[in-house]
Amino acid sequence: MTTYLFPPDFWWGTAVSATQIEGAADRDGKGKNIWDHWYEMEPNRFFNEVGPAKTSQFYDRYKEDIALMKKLGHTSFRFSISWSRLIPSGNGAVNEKAVQFYDQVINELLAAGITPFVNLFHFDMPMAMQKIGGFENREVAYAYARYAERCFTHFGDRVKTWFTHNEPIVPVEGGYLYEFHYPKVVDFKRAVQVGYHTMLSSALAIERYRRLGQEGKIGIILNLTPSYPRSEEVERDVEAAKLADAFFNRSFLDPSVKGTFPQELVEILKQYGLMPHVEEGDKALIAANTVDLLGINYYQPRRVKAKETPIGERPLMPGSFFDGYDMPGKKINPHRGWEIYEKGIYDLLMNVKDHYGNIECFISENGMGVEGEEKFRDEAGVIQDDYRIEFIANHLRWLHKALTEGANVKGYHLWTFMDNWSWTNAYKNRYGFVSVDLENDGKRTVKKSGWWFKTVIENNGF
């Protein structure tokens, strides 16, 4: 009996990104991106020194992988185009071999009855663009918009669902605040400028897409993290949670959906001399080019309390304005150290319904990274990942509740299809429906969760 039934056209599938699955990092004319460069400079920063060239080899094995996706019943699949593969210098000539590769992937998906969702930027700044400042430099926002337009003109006859950025706050945090992405800068003011130009680049790409009139939809994918106060009864805790929300969610959510930046955030940036450089006409451009569709990546909540010490001297960080709160008794994924809080997915969807015009949205990532999954392999070689089945089912129950209460949520994508290379973590934690055996020529084996998800898709529920 199906207790949780989803609409007949619900989008079931998975998400991946170019750098994390393609491999072939220096083949067929691809230019270097910041990950290729950083790995060359400091391989020790990557788990077991596994770099972006040794990923899941989708570049060579996309046909077999898409056939497996079809076998597992996927109706949609989100992947990203590598800017440095398509335009090796980030600006200028297009690499025809890259056009050919992405053409083949798109055509293969369509032939398998799988709708391609294409994202244009997933943390992989071309090194040539980073050398002139990456998104700190306004020129790079314009170069990105030209790259986006090239993608629309090459692939837009078949691709009708586009996204400008995935988790745009992550390169800001990782590259310009907390040192876990290249260029490892720690500077709040520069971070704000990068975030602002990223948002500008998104609006510029949307403007170009609409001008082409291709009759598809264009959106953005944001990692939204509900901010919960330590106590709803303590006004300062509630204020702290609102501030955390402005920094980490609304900074990109508001301009993407409403075309404006949150006032509380602007006031703080002004007060502390952190405002980005803005040009005439930017405000109107961002206001006029909001998204058609919102992808929501949800992994864990953020729990905060009022600041216990004065904000103090520089260096300022977003965390200078509130304190984290470690809630006793929370459920944890011990491998990743992240809290598992399924109701967060419902709270996010209801917030989008109530405060963002109930824009069309979907869960574009949700998932569970587990280290050492080999120990759950049975005699037949199948990983018995019941913990992942439980994780997905519990999130889907809350998604279903939001759906029945009127949230305009159209689908669910797991991160990820097959175990992939995960930035500095490489293959430490595994997230896929399909295991990838790196010691055995990247052999693919469907995990128990992959077969379970197939039945969910077949029944359109569980």
C-alpha positions as CSV (number, residue, x, y, z in Angstrom):
1,M,0.0,0.0,0.0
2,T,1.3,3.4,-0.9
3,T,0.9,5.8,2.0
4,Y,2.8,8.7,0.5
5,L,1.7,9.3,-3.0
6,F,3.3,12.0,-5.2
7,P,1.9,13.9,-8.3
8,P,2.1,12.0,-11.6
9,D,4.7,14.4,-13.1
10,F,7.0,14.5,-10.0
11,W,10.7,14.8,-10.9
12,W,12.6,11.8,-9.5
13,G,16.3,11.7,-10.0
14,T,19.8,12.6,-8.8
15,A,22.3,15.4,-9.1
16,V,26.0,15.6,-9.9
17,S,28.6,18.1,-11.0
18,A,31.2,18.2,-13.7
19,T,34.4,18.3,-11.7
20,Q,33.1,15.7,-9.3
21,I,32.4,13.0,-11.9
22,E,33.9,13.7,-15.3
23,G,37.6,13.0,-14.8
24,A,39.6,13.7,-18.0
25,A,40.7,16.9,-16.3
26,D,43.4,17.7,-18.8
27,R,42.1,15.9,-22.0
28,D,40.5,17.1,-25.2
29,G,41.3,20.7,-24.8
30,K,39.9,21.3,-21.3
31,G,41.4,24.3,-19.5
32,K,42.5,24.1,-15.9
33,N,40.0,25.1,-13.2
34,I,40.8,26.1,-9.6
35,W,40.6,22.5,-8.4
36,D,43.1,21.2,-11.0
37,H,45.4,24.0,-10.0
38,W,45.0,23.7,-6.2
39,Y,45.6,19.9,-6.4
40,E,48.8,20.5,-8.3
41,M,50.0,23.0,-5.7
42,E,48.9,21.1,-2.5
43,P,47.8,17.5,-3.0
44,N,48.1,17.0,0.7
45,R,44.9,19.1,1.2
46,F,42.9,16.3,-0.5
47,F,41.8,13.1,1.3
48,N,44.3,10.3,0.5
49,E,45.8,12.8,-2.1
50,V,43.1,11.9,-4.6
51,G,42.7,14.7,-7.1
52,P,40.0,15.8,-9.7
53,A,41.6,13.9,-12.5
54,K,40.8,10.6,-10.8
55,T,37.0,11.0,-10.4
56,S,34.3,8.6,-11.5
57,Q,35.2,8.9,-15.2
58,F,31.8,9.9,-16.5
59,Y,33.6,11.6,-19.4
60,D,34.4,8.1,-20.8
61,R,31.5,6.1,-19.2
62,Y,28.5,8.4,-19.6
63,K,26.6,5.9,-21.9
64,E,26.9,3.1,-19.4
65,D,26.0,5.5,-16.5
66,I,22.9,6.9,-18.3
67,A,21.8,3.3,-19.2
68,L,22.0,2.5,-15.4
69,M,20.0,5.6,-14.6
70,K,17.3,4.5,-17.0
71,K,17.4,1.0,-15.4
72,L,16.8,2.6,-12.0
73,G,13.8,4.5,-13.3
74,H,15.2,8.1,-13.1
75,T,12.9,10.7,-14.8
76,S,15.3,13.6,-14.5
77,F,19.1,14.2,-13.9
78,R,20.9,17.4,-13.0
79,F,24.5,17.8,-14.1
80,S,26.7,20.8,-14.7
81,I,28.7,22.0,-17.6
82,S,32.4,22.7,-16.9
83,W,33.1,26.3,-18.0
84,S,36.8,25.5,-18.3
85,R,36.0,22.5,-20.6
86,L,33.7,24.5,-22.8
87,I,35.8,27.7,-22.9
88,P,39.3,26.7,-21.7
89,S,40.4,30.3,-21.1
90,G,37.1,31.2,-19.5
91,N,36.6,33.8,-22.3
92,G,36.9,33.5,-26.0
93,A,37.0,30.4,-28.2
94,V,34.7,27.4,-27.6
95,N,36.2,24.0,-27.4
96,E,34.4,21.9,-30.0
97,K,35.3,18.6,-28.3
98,A,33.4,19.8,-25.2
99,V,30.4,20.8,-27.2
100,Q,30.4,17.3,-28.7
101,F,30.7,15.7,-25.3
102,Y,27.8,17.6,-23.7
103,D,25.7,17.1,-26.9
104,Q,26.2,13.4,-26.6
105,V,25.3,13.4,-22.8
106,I,22.1,15.5,-23.5
107,N,21.1,13.3,-26.4
108,E,21.7,10.1,-24.5
109,L,19.6,11.3,-21.6
110,L,16.7,12.3,-23.9
111,A,16.9,8.9,-25.7
112,A,16.6,7.2,-22.2
113,G,13.5,9.3,-21.4
114,I,15.4,11.3,-18.7
115,T,14.9,15.1,-18.6
116,P,18.3,16.9,-18.5
117,F,18.5,19.7,-15.9
118,V,21.7,21.7,-16.6
119,N,23.6,23.8,-14.1
120,L,26.2,26.3,-15.4
121,F,28.5,26.8,-12.4
122,H,29.3,24.4,-9.6
123,F,32.4,25.7,-7.7
124,D,34.7,25.2,-10.7
125,M,36.1,28.7,-11.7
126,P,38.4,28.5,-14.7
127,M,41.9,29.1,-13.5
128,A,42.4,31.8,-16.2
129,M,39.4,33.7,-14.7
130,Q,40.7,33.2,-11.1
131,K,44.0,34.7,-12.2
132,I,42.2,38.0,-12.8
133,G,40.3,37.8,-9.5
134,G,37.5,35.3,-10.1
135,F,34.1,36.8,-9.1
136,E,35.9,39.6,-7.2
137,N,36.4,41.1,-10.7
138,R,33.3,42.4,-12.3
139,E,34.7,41.4,-15.7
140,V,34.4,37.8,-14.7
141,A,30.7,38.2,-14.2
142,Y,30.4,39.4,-17.8
143,A,32.6,36.6,-19.0
144,Y,30.3,34.1,-17.2
145,A,27.2,35.7,-18.8
146,R,28.9,35.2,-22.3
147,Y,29.7,31.6,-21.4
148,A,26.1,31.0,-20.2
149,E,24.8,32.4,-23.5
150,R,27.0,30.0,-25.4
151,C,25.5,27.1,-23.5
152,F,22.0,28.4,-24.2
153,T,22.6,28.7,-27.9
154,H,24.4,25.3,-28.2
155,F,22.1,23.2,-26.1
156,G,18.9,25.2,-25.4
157,D,17.0,23.5,-28.3
158,R,17.0,20.3,-26.1
159,V,17.6,21.6,-22.6
160,K,14.6,23.4,-21.1
161,T,15.6,23.5,-17.4
162,W,18.6,25.6,-16.6
163,F,20.3,26.8,-13.4
164,T,22.8,29.7,-13.1
165,H,24.7,28.5,-10.0
166,N,24.7,25.7,-7.5
167,E,25.2,26.8,-3.8
168,P,26.7,30.2,-4.7
169,I,27.4,30.9,-1.0
170,V,29.8,28.0,-0.8
171,P,32.7,29.4,-2.9
172,V,32.2,32.7,-1.0
173,E,32.5,30.9,2.4
174,G,35.1,28.4,1.2
175,G,37.3,30.6,-0.9
176,Y,37.0,34.0,0.9
177,L,36.1,33.3,4.5
178,Y,37.0,29.8,5.9
179,E,39.8,28.6,3.6
180,F,38.3,25.3,2.4
181,H,38.2,26.3,-1.3
182,Y,40.8,27.9,-3.5
183,P,41.9,30.8,-3.4
184,K,41.9,30.4,0.4
185,V,41.4,34.1,1.1
186,V,40.2,35.2,4.5
187,D,38.6,38.6,4.1
188,F,35.0,39.4,4.8
189,K,34.9,42.5,2.5
190,R,36.3,40.6,-0.4
191,A,33.9,37.8,0.3
192,V,30.9,40.2,0.1
193,Q,32.2,41.5,-3.3
194,V,32.5,37.9,-4.6
195,G,28.9,37.2,-3.4
196,Y,27.6,40.3,-5.0
197,H,29.2,39.7,-8.4
198,T,28.0,36.1,-8.3
199,M,24.5,37.4,-7.9
200,L,25.0,39.9,-10.6
201,S,26.3,37.2,-12.9
202,S,23.2,35.2,-12.3
203,A,21.0,38.1,-13.2
204,L,23.0,38.8,-16.4
205,A,22.7,35.1,-17.5
206,I,18.9,35.2,-16.8
207,E,18.6,38.4,-18.9
208,R,20.4,36.7,-21.8
209,Y,18.4,33.5,-21.5
210,R,15.1,35.4,-21.7
211,R,16.3,37.5,-24.6
212,L,16.8,34.3,-26.6
213,G,13.2,33.2,-26.1
214,Q,13.9,29.5,-25.8
215,E,10.7,28.8,-23.8
216,G,12.4,26.9,-21.0
217,K,12.9,27.8,-17.3
218,I,15.9,29.2,-15.6
219,G,16.6,29.1,-11.9
220,I,19.2,28.9,-9.3
221,I,20.1,26.2,-6.7
222,L,20.6,27.3,-3.1
223,N,21.7,25.3,-0.1
224,L,19.2,26.5,2.4
225,T,19.8,25.8,6.0
226,P,16.9,26.6,8.4
227,S,18.2,28.6,11.3
228,Y,16.7,27.6,14.6
229,P,17.2,29.7,17.8
230,R,18.3,28.0,21.0
231,S,15.1,29.2,22.6
232,E,12.0,30.6,21.0
233,E,11.3,32.3,24.3
234,V,14.6,34.4,24.4
235,E,14.3,37.4,22.1
236,R,18.0,37.7,21.6
237,D,18.2,34.1,20.4
238,V,15.4,34.7,18.0
239,E,17.2,37.8,16.7
240,A,20.4,35.8,16.3
241,A,18.6,33.2,14.2
242,K,17.1,35.9,12.0
243,L,20.6,37.3,11.4
244,A,22.0,33.9,10.6
245,D,19.2,33.4,8.1
246,A,20.0,36.8,6.5
247,F,23.7,35.9,6.1
248,F,23.4,32.3,5.0
249,N,20.0,32.0,3.3
250,R,18.5,35.3,2.4
251,S,21.7,36.8,1.0
252,F,21.1,34.7,-2.2
253,L,17.5,33.7,-1.8
254,D,16.0,37.3,-1.7
255,P,17.8,38.7,-4.7
256,S,17.2,35.5,-6.7
257,V,13.4,35.3,-6.0
258,K,12.5,38.8,-5.0
259,G,15.1,40.9,-6.8
260,T,16.2,42.7,-3.6
261,F,18.8,42.2,-0.8
262,P,17.7,41.7,2.8
263,Q,17.6,45.0,4.6
264,E,19.1,43.7,7.9
265,L,22.1,42.4,6.0
266,V,22.6,45.7,4.1
267,E,22.5,47.6,7.3
268,I,25.2,45.4,8.9
269,L,27.4,45.6,5.9
270,K,27.1,49.4,5.9
271,Q,27.7,49.7,9.6
272,Y,30.9,47.7,9.4
273,G,32.2,49.1,6.1
274,L,31.7,45.9,4.2
275,M,29.5,47.1,1.3
276,P,30.5,45.8,-2.1
277,H,31.2,48.1,-5.1
278,V,27.9,48.6,-6.9
279,E,27.3,50.2,-10.3
280,E,24.5,52.3,-11.7
281,G,21.8,50.0,-13.1
282,D,22.7,46.9,-11.1
283,K,19.7,47.3,-8.8
284,A,17.3,47.4,-11.7
285,L,19.1,44.5,-13.5
286,I,18.8,42.2,-10.4
287,A,15.2,43.3,-9.8
288,A,14.2,42.5,-13.4
289,N,15.9,39.1,-13.7
290,T,14.6,36.9,-10.9
291,V,14.4,33.1,-11.3
292,D,11.5,31.0,-12.7
293,L,12.4,28.0,-10.5
294,L,14.2,27.4,-7.2
295,G,16.4,24.4,-6.5
296,I,16.7,23.7,-2.7
297,N,19.7,21.7,-1.4
298,Y,19.0,20.5,2.2
299,Y,21.4,18.6,4.4
300,Q,21.2,19.9,7.9
301,P,19.8,22.7,10.1
302,R,21.8,25.6,11.7
303,R,21.2,26.1,15.5
304,V,22.2,29.5,16.9
305,K,22.0,31.5,20.1
306,A,22.7,35.2,21.0
307,K,26.3,36.3,20.9
308,E,27.8,35.7,24.3
309,T,30.9,38.0,23.8
310,P,31.1,41.5,22.2
311,I,31.4,41.5,18.4
312,G,34.9,42.9,19.0
313,E,37.7,43.8,16.6
314,R,38.5,42.5,13.2
315,P,38.8,40.1,11.6
316,L,35.0,40.1,11.3
317,M,33.2,37.0,10.1
318,P,29.5,36.3,9.7
319,G,29.8,34.2,12.9
320,S,30.9,37.4,14.7
321,F,27.2,38.3,14.9
322,F,25.8,35.2,16.6
323,D,27.0,32.0,18.3
324,G,26.5,28.4,17.2
325,Y,24.5,26.2,19.6
326,D,25.1,22.5,20.1
327,M,21.7,21.1,20.8
328,P,21.7,18.2,23.3
329,G,20.2,14.9,22.1
330,K,20.3,15.7,18.4
331,K,20.4,13.0,15.8
332,I,23.8,12.9,14.1
333,N,25.3,11.2,11.0
334,P,28.5,10.1,12.8
335,H,30.5,9.9,9.5
336,R,29.9,13.5,8.4
337,G,29.3,15.0,11.8
338,W,26.1,16.6,10.5
339,E,22.8,16.7,12.3
340,I,19.9,14.8,10.7
341,Y,16.7,16.8,11.1
342,E,14.1,15.7,8.6
343,K,11.5,18.3,9.5
344,G,13.9,21.0,8.3
345,I,12.9,20.2,4.7
346,Y,9.3,20.9,5.6
347,D,10.1,24.2,7.3
348,L,12.1,25.4,4.3
349,L,9.4,24.5,1.8
350,M,6.7,26.2,3.9
351,N,8.9,29.3,4.3
352,V,9.3,29.5,0.5
353,K,5.5,29.0,0.2
354,D,4.6,31.7,2.7
355,H,7.3,34.3,2.0
356,Y,8.6,33.8,-1.5
357,G,5.3,33.7,-3.5
358,N,5.2,29.9,-3.5
359,I,7.6,29.9,-6.4
360,E,8.0,26.6,-8.2
361,C,10.7,24.6,-6.5
362,F,12.2,21.2,-5.9
363,I,14.6,19.5,-3.6
364,S,17.7,19.6,-5.8
365,E,20.0,17.8,-3.3
366,N,19.5,15.8,-0.1
367,G,21.7,13.0,1.0
368,M,23.9,11.2,3.4
369,G,27.7,10.7,3.2
370,V,29.0,7.6,4.9
371,E,32.6,6.6,5.3
372,G,33.7,3.0,4.9
373,E,30.5,1.8,3.2
374,E,32.4,-1.4,2.1
375,K,31.7,-2.9,5.5
376,F,28.0,-3.0,4.6
377,R,28.6,-5.1,1.5
378,D,26.8,-8.5,1.5
379,E,28.0,-11.8,-0.1
380,A,26.4,-10.8,-3.4
381,G,28.5,-7.6,-3.4
382,V,25.5,-5.2,-2.7
383,I,25.9,-2.5,-0.1
384,Q,23.1,-2.8,2.4
385,D,22.6,0.9,3.0
386,D,19.3,0.7,5.0
387,Y,20.4,3.9,6.8
388,R,20.2,5.8,3.5
389,I,16.8,4.4,2.7
390,E,15.6,5.5,6.1
391,F,17.2,8.9,5.6
392,I,15.5,9.5,2.2
393,A,12.1,8.1,3.4
394,N,12.0,10.3,6.4
395,H,12.8,13.4,4.4
396,L,10.2,12.4,1.7
397,R,7.5,12.1,4.4
398,W,8.1,15.7,5.4
399,L,8.3,16.8,1.8
400,H,5.0,15.1,1.2
401,K,3.4,17.0,4.2
402,A,4.6,20.3,2.7
403,L,3.1,19.2,-0.7
404,T,-0.3,18.4,0.9
405,E,-0.2,21.8,2.6
406,G,0.2,23.6,-0.7
407,A,3.9,24.0,-1.2
408,N,4.8,24.2,-5.0
409,V,7.4,21.5,-4.8
410,K,7.9,19.5,-8.0
411,G,10.5,16.9,-7.3
412,Y,13.3,15.3,-5.3
413,H,16.9,14.7,-6.4
414,L,19.3,12.7,-4.2
415,W,22.9,13.8,-4.0
416,T,24.1,11.7,-5.8
417,F,23.8,9.1,-8.6
418,M,27.1,7.3,-8.0
419,D,29.8,7.8,-5.5
420,N,31.8,10.9,-6.6
421,W,34.9,12.9,-5.9
422,S,33.9,15.4,-3.2
423,W,36.2,18.5,-3.3
424,T,38.9,18.2,-0.5
425,N,37.2,15.1,0.9
426,A,37.7,13.2,-2.4
427,Y,36.1,9.7,-1.9
428,K,36.1,9.8,2.0
429,N,32.3,9.9,2.3
430,R,30.1,8.0,-0.2
431,Y,26.7,9.5,-1.2
432,G,25.6,7.5,-4.2
433,F,22.8,5.1,-5.1
434,V,25.6,3.3,-7.0
435,S,28.9,2.4,-5.5
436,V,32.1,3.1,-7.5
437,D,35.0,0.8,-6.8
438,L,38.1,2.8,-7.4
439,E,40.4,-0.2,-6.8
440,N,38.5,-2.2,-9.5
441,D,38.5,0.1,-12.5
442,G,35.6,2.2,-11.2
443,K,33.2,-0.8,-11.2
444,R,29.6,0.3,-10.7
445,T,27.4,-1.7,-8.3
446,V,23.8,-0.6,-7.4
447,K,23.3,-0.3,-3.6
448,K,20.2,-1.5,-1.9
449,S,19.0,2.2,-1.8
450,G,19.2,2.4,-5.6
451,W,16.8,-0.5,-6.0
452,W,14.5,0.8,-3.3
453,F,14.4,4.2,-5.0
454,K,13.4,2.5,-8.2
455,T,10.3,1.1,-6.6
456,V,9.5,4.5,-5.1
457,I,9.6,6.0,-8.7
458,E,7.6,3.1,-10.1
459,N,4.9,3.5,-7.4
460,N,5.3,7.3,-7.4
461,G,5.5,7.0,-3.7
462,F,6.1,4.5,-0.9
